[in-house]
């Protein structure tokens, strides 16, 4: 937890954020002052001094807050697992960023280790020695908590995180004021005729769920809600269009990264008491080839009556998202944003360093979202969204087909989804950054919780 620290503990580790000069903190040995002066003249962004069991870290203050977050990560890698507290002194904005990088790097998913206690980091207090407003620190803690939750969900295997269990995890948010969660079971989904969600679920032994999380403070500044939609495919085999295992199916527990993103985003918004009316819609199921699984060639009738020719059962994310997006029309939102680990084409286009964004919302809103991406270093690359691409998802036997042409797969997927939305719409394809095979600084390895910080920053400034 990040907190306001009133004084430096001589036993604790300390981080000095240094500008052009070094100001000694009371109780710190003179040797620190000498090393700090030497550090100021160096070209390094960070360095450290070890006095016995104590670490003294020096970090050069920088307007590039991402460098400060990464410095926080580097400090975490040097600390022993037994370190319990650390103190940060110096430039306020840089201190917060270092604390954020340190806190996000402190995440571990140890649930399935026999010796988890031996592996667990003991760092529980990150103390900021400057004077901060309580809201600044609490917002950072709350957002970090939501990122942790999102990472946990993405890292959980299907043996635990079925669609019903994901709904239960989101229901736990009801402990936060003004946040209500409603879960539709299979019977209700059938009554609503959500054909896409039901079709993808046909091969599964677990029932699908459709979860609605609504955060509505007493006096929201938006008259119509902002709707967030997240793809909740808790495991994806590809269905009858089954994936090869090596490098494709192995990590498909992460295919609900969009659901983790959007649920985490509304969780953070509620904890941070944003003055916005927000609703998150989470359609969830696994995609398997068993039972009466849907097959290529099938024609599915969606929630809004649109018929879809299925050409590939591995293009299942858009099938369940389409029902949720069509349902959003009932809520008359002023803006709809969805997030999904949707296409390999997005990864092919820009890799794992960012996500693809596209849509028909006002360009200013998209620009604001892109700006938030730079603010928190969850960067977005805007793709063209020309109507020409919509021609590629037209079917000869139904209204649409669930697969476009050979090229621009992320965009044709977005145009397929756009068909179902009546409100201004933004689509985020987070297939690249949602799950990492190796550690990338404070983003970690495995589930990254990507999108939670991005959307929280965007909604704070909306």
N, C-alpha and C positions, 0 to 999 in steps of 0.2 A: 504493500500500500504506500502511495505517495502522501506525505503529510507535511505540515508546517513544522519545522524543527526550530526550537527556540535557542538551543545552544549545542555546541559541538561536544560529543563524548570522546574523551581521549582514547578510549578503546576502539572506537569505531573507525571505519575507513572514511576518507574524505575526498571529494572531487572539487578542485578549484577551476572555475571557468574564468580564464584569464584574458583580459583585453590587452591594452598597451602597457599596463602596469599591474603589479601584483599587490594585493592588500592582505596582509597577514590576518588570520583569524586567531583570536586569543587562545593561548594554550598550545599552539602549534610550534614545534621546535624551530630554532633559527636555521637549521640545515634545510628546512623546507623553503624558507625565503631565498636562500642562496640558489637552490635548484630551480626555483620558479623564475628567478631573474635570468638564469642561463637558458631556461626553456623559451622565454620570450624572444630571445635572439635566434632561436633555432627555426628550421623550416618545418618541423613536425606539427601535425594537428593535435597530437596527444602524446603524453609520456607519463611515466609514473616513477615513484620513489618508494622503496620498501624499507620500512623501519621495523625490524623484528617481524611481528605478525601483522603489522599495520601497513596498509597501502595508502599512499598519497598520490592521487591522480591529477595531472594537469591537462586541461583541454582548452585550446585556443578558441575564444569566442568567435563565432562566424554567423553572418546573416543567413547563410545557407543552412536552414534548420535540419535538413536531411543529414548533413555532415555531423551535426550535433547528435542526432538520433543514433547514427552509426557509431559515433564515439561512445555512446551509452552501451551499445552492444559490445564493443571491444572491451569495455571495462568489465562487463559481466563475464566475459571469457577469461579474464585474469583473476577474478575473485574465486576464492575457495568455495565449495558447496556449503561449508559451515558458516560463511559470513552471514550475519543476521541483520546488520544495519549499515547504512551508508549516508553520508552527509554531503550536500551540494551547496557550494558557495560561489556567488558571482552573478553575472548578467542574468536578469530574470527570464527573458525569453529563451535564451540559450539553455538556462538551467532546466526549464520545463521540457525542452526538447531532449536533453540528455536523460532526464528522468523518464520520459516516455520511451526512449530507446532501451533504457535499462529495464523498465518494467515489462515491455513486450518481449525482451530477451529472457526474462525470468520465467516465461511460460514453459511448462513441461507436460507431456501426456504420458503418465506413468502407470495408468490404471491396470495394465496387464503385465507389469513386471513383478516377479516374485519378491525381489529385493528393492521395491520402490522406495522405501524409507532411506536406504543408503544412497540412492541416486538423487533424492529430492534436494533442490536448492532450499537453503534455510533463510535466504534474504527475504525479510518481511516488512522492512521499513526503509523507505527512501525519503530522507529528511531534507527539505528545502530550507536553507538558512535565511533567505530573503523574505521580505513581507509580501505575501500574496493574498489576493482575495480568496475567501473560502470557495467561491464558485469556480475559480480557475482550477483549483486542485481537484475538487469533487468531480468536475466534468471530465478531467483527464482520467481519474480513477474509474468513473462510470463507463467511459468509452473503452478503456482497457479491459474492464470486466466483461463487456459485451463481446470484445474481440476474443477473449479467452473462451467464452461460451461458444462462439462461432467455430473457433479452432477445435474445441472438444467435439462438437457435432461432426465436423468433417473427418476427424481422426477416428471416430467410433466405427467399428465394423458392423456389417449387417447382422451379425450374430446378436448384437444388442440393439442397434438403431434401425428398427423397422419403421414403416410409416406411422403406425399407431404410437410407437415410442417417441418419434420425433414430435408428434402432436402433444404428447404428455410433457415433453421437455419445454415446449413453448408455453404450455399452460402454467408452468411455474412462474412465468412473468407476472401473473395476476397479483403477486405480492407487491408490485409497484403501483402507486396511486394512479388512478385514471386509465389503467390498462386492463382491458377485458379481452378474454380469449374464448372463441367458440369453435368447436370441432364438429365437422360433418362426418358421420360414419358412412359406410358403404351404402346403407339403405337410403340415407338422405341424398347421397351423390347420385344414386339411381333415380330417385324421384326428380332430381333436377336435370336429369338426362345429360350429364357431363360425359359425353361419349368418348372424348379423347383420353381422359383420366381412366375411365372404365376399361377402354381397349388395352391400354398399356398394362393394366393390372391383371388382365385375363390369365396370364401365365404364372401368376404368383399365388402362394398359399396364404399370404398376409393381405389383409384388406387395405384398401387405399384410405387416405384421409384428406380432408380439405379444411385447413385451419385458417381462421380469420382472427387476427389480433388487431384490436382497435385501441388507439390512444387518443383520448379526447379531453384536453384540459378544460377548465371552466370557461375561459374566454379565448379560444383560438383565434388567431388573426386571419386565418383563411376560412371563407364561408363554405367552400367545397373541399372535401378531403384530398390529400395527396395519397395515392395508392401505390404501394410497393408490392411487387409480385416476384416470388422466388421459386425457381425450379427445385423440386424436392424428390429427385430420383435417388433414393437411398442406396441403390446398387443397380448398376447397368451392365447386363451381360450382352446387350445388343438385341435381346429377344431372339426371334427366329433368324434374324440377320446377325447371327452371333459373331462377336468379336474374336480375333485371335488373342491368345492370352498374353504373350510377351509384350510388355510395354503398352498394352491397351486396356485389357480387362483388370489387370493387377491392382490398379489404384481406383477402380470405379466405385468404391465406397465414397469417393469424393464428389460424386455426380450430383450431390445435393448442396454443393457449395453456394448456389444461388439462394436456396432456402435459408441456409445458415447466415448468409449475408443480410438478407432482408429482415429476417427475424431478429438478428443481432442489431440491425439498424434501428428498428422500432423499440427494442429493449433499451438501447442507449438513449434514444430520444425521450423515452418516458422517464428514465432515471435522471436525465438532465433537465427534465421539466420544460422542454421546449414548448413554446406557445403556438403549436401547430396541431391540427387535426390530421392524424395519419392512420392509415389502415394497411396492414400487411396481409396478403393472400398467399397461402402456401399449399399448393397441390402436391401430394406425396404418394409415392408407390415405388416398388422395385420393378425392374423390367427383366423378365425371365422367359425362357422358351418352353416352359412346362404347361401342363393342363390344356386349356383351350386357347392358347396364346394367339394373339392376332398375327396375321401373316401378310407379307407383301401381296398386293392385289386387293386386299380388303378395302371397302369403302365405309368410312366411319361418319356418323352424324354427330356433330359437336353440339355444345350447349346452346349456341345461338342458331342452330339449324343448318349451319354451313356443312356441306359434305366434303370429306377429304379422302382422296385416294392414297393409300399407303404404299409407297414404293420401297421403303426401307424401315424396318421396325427399330433400327438403331437411331433413327431420327425421332426418338420418343419424347425428348424434352419439349419440343415445340407442340406436341400433341396435348400434353398436360397443361402447359402454359396457355395454350389457346383457350381452353375452357375457363381458366382463371381470369384471363384478360377479358373474355366476353362477359364474365360475371362482374368484372369491375364496372361495366356500363350501368349496372343497376345502382351503383353508388354515386353516379354523376360526379366523378372527380374532376378537379381542375388540372391534374397532372398524373400520369401513370408512368412509373419506372419499373422495368423488370430487370432481373439479373439471373444469369444462367451460365453454367459450364456447358455451353451449347454446341460449339463446333471446333473440330480440329483445324478448320480453315482460319479461325481467329488466331490460333497459335502459330500456324504457318505464316500468317501475315505479319505479326509483330512479336512473336516469341512470348516469353513469360515475364517480360519487364513491364507490362501494362495490359490493359483491357481495351477491347474495341467498344466504341460508343457510336450510336446512330439513332435517328428518329425524326419525327415530324414536328416536335415541339418547337416553340420559338427559339431561334438561334441564340438569343441572349441567355435563355435558361440552360441550353446545352453548354454555352461558354462558361456559365457560372459553375456548372458541374465539372467541366474540364479544369477550371481554375482551382476548385477544391481538390481535384486530383493532384495538382502540382503542390498545393498547400501541405498535403499529408504524404506526398510521394506515392500515391496510388494512381499513376498517370493513365490518361485515356487518349486513345488515338481515334479521331472521328473518321468514320467511313462514309462514303457517299451513300445516299439513300434515294436514288433516282427511281421514278416509277417504272422505268424500263425493266428493272430487276423483278418487279412483280409479275411480269409476263412469264418468267421462268417457273413460277409455281402454279400456273394454271394447268388444270387437268383436262384431258379429252373426254373423260367419263364422269367427272364430278366437278364441284366448284373449284377445288384446289387439289394439289398433290403435296405430299410432305417432304419433297426433295426438289431442289432446283437443279440447275445445270452443272457442268463440270467445274466452272470457275465461280469465284466470289461467293463461296458457300456461307460465310457468316452473314453476308448482306441479304442473300435470298432467304435465309432463315429469318432474318429480321423483317423482311417484307411479308413473309407468311404470317408472322405474329401480328404485324400492323393491321392486317385485315380484320382482326377480331376486336380492335380497340376504337372507340368513338372519340375519346378524349385526346388531348395532346400527349404524345407518347415518346419515351426514350427507352432504348434497349441497350443493355450492357452485356457483352459476351466476355465472361471472366474465366474462360477455359484455361487460359495461360497461367495467371498468377494465383489461382485458388488453391492449388496443391503443388508443392515443390518436392522434387526428389532428393535435393541436397540443401543444406543450410544456406540461406541468403540473409546474412546479418540478422537484424531483429525480427525479420519475417519468419525465421526458423525453418524447420523442415516439416513436410506434411502439410496439414491445413494451415493456411495463413490468416484466415479471417478477413480476406481482402474485401473491400467495399464497405465495411462497417465504419471505419474512420472517414472514408471518402464521403459517404452519405450523411454522416453526422455533421461533418464540416459544412456540407452543402445545405442541410436543413437548418443549421444554426444561422446561416447567412441568407436564408431564403426570403 
